[in-house]
Amino acid sequence: MIIRPAQAAEFARVADLHLASRAHTYSAMLPPGAFDGVDPVAHRARLRERLAAEAETHLLSVALDGPEIVGFTYVGPADEPLARELHQIHVAPSRKGTGVGKALMRAALDGFRSGGAERAYLWVIEGNDRAITFYERGGWTPEGTVREQPMGNAPTRQLRYEIDLRRG
């Protein structure tokens, strides 16, 4: 498996993996129909627009197994100095539990550290126990901030997690 920055020709495949991962991951915790009306073509276009708008400050990385994209991360600055945010980490449903997520997380954190960041943050949906366990095993801890934000057309309660990057 190789982890590297995504290329523009891969953006559509990343968008498709994102939709598949969200549907698989959140189907048990969000109401039926939460993602109804999501047009894959429009989703690809929104991703391409976001990546173009944030190209100077954010990084989309992909995990490749041969030519297949099996996961990705999207990272960028946080709201405070010397901090970064893990905006997204997704793994293909067929690859969950195989080490792809751990490798992506390690690469993201290494990138944060090499860029001089001292802290990192991420948001996780309350009740997403699999993700919470994954993050906590990796050294992330809840920092106490909660936000309400939609996922698809469903409201969610999200918890902010942090990690001190100076602790290896």
Disulfide bonds with the S-S distance in Angstrom:
none
